[in-house]
Amino acid sequence: MFLLNLQSKVPIYEQIQTQILRFIEAGVLRPGDKLPSVRQLAQENGINPNTAARAYVELEIAGVVYNLPKKGVYVADIDVSASKEAQILSVLKPLKAAGITKNELIHSVEKLYAEAE
């Protein structure tokens, strides 16, 4: 279900989160759909169960999934635009923590979009 790049600089748990969000946005995953268990996700992808659990916990904090004890993790009924905002914030928070200012971010975003035009 997931295509993880174990050589990427992007942490594996973030790759999982991003893919789940994209599956939801594309309609592949719908509200109420059950996600693989932590153990199953870890085994299928050759990753540590703690990594899989971290991805689910952070998605649960963001309101993207919910956990029913002893039943599993399910996709929550979310606003897709809110999930996009959650994705953006997950990228921006570490940049802010690293000391990058709002003006530097705005300048970089404007430069990126200017290059695309």
N, C-alpha and C positions, 0 to 999 in steps of 0.2 A: 504494500500500500504506500509506503514511503520510500523516497529516493534520497538517501543520506550520503553526503560527501564527507567521509571520515577524514579526508585530508584538508578540508576547508578550514579557514580561520574562523568561520562562523560556528559558534558552539552547536553541538548536535541538538540540544534541547530547543534552541532557537529555530533550527531547521525544521524540527517536528512541528513547533508552534506555527511557523509560517505556512507549512504545507497544510495543516489542518484548517487554518484561516482561509487559504486559497480554495480548498475543497468546499468549504462552506459557501464562499462567495460564488463559486461556480455551480453550486447546487448539487454537487456530488455527495456531500454530507448535508442532511436535513435535520431540523430540530427533532430530538428524540432518538436519533440514530446512535447505536452503541459503538463505542470505539474499542479497539483491541485492549485487553488488559495490559497492565504495566509489564507483567512477566512475558506475555505473548509478544508485545511490541519489542521488548528487549531481546528476546530470543530470535525473532524473525530478522532483526537488523543487526545482531551481533554487538549490542551496546549494553552498558551497565543498566540494571533496573532503576538505579537512583536517577539516572539521566532521563529515562522515560517518565518516572514519577515527577521529576522537576518540571518537565514540559506540561504535564497534566495539571500540576498544582498552579503553575503560573497562568494557564488558560482558565482554570477555575476562578482564580482571583480576578481575572479580567472579565469573568462572567460569560465566557465562551462555551464552557462545558460545566456540567455538574456531576458530582459523585454520589452514587447511592451505595452506601456501605454494603459489602458482600454481594452487590449486584453488578457494579461496573461504573464506567464513566460514559456519559451521554452528552450529545450536542444540545446546548441550550437554545432556546428560542431567542435569537439576538437580532439586532438591527445591523445589517451588513455594513452600513456606513460607520457604525460604532466600532466594528472589528477593524476597519481600515485605520481608524484613529488609534486604536490599541496598538496596531502594528507600527504606526508612525512613532508613537510614544515609546515603544520598546526600543526603537532605534535611537531616538533623541535623548532619552534619559542617560545612557552611558556617555554620550557626547557632552552633555551638561556636567555630569560628574567629573569628566576629564578637564573641565575648565573652559570649554569652548563657549563663547558668548553668543547671545541671541543674534547680535549683528553679524557675527562671523557665519552663523548658520544661514541667516537670510541671504547674505552675500553669496554663499556657496550654492544655495538653492536657485537663486536668480541666475547665476552663472550656468548651472546645469541645464535649466530650462531654456536659456538663451542659446546654448549649444545645440539643443534639440530642434530649434526652429530654423 
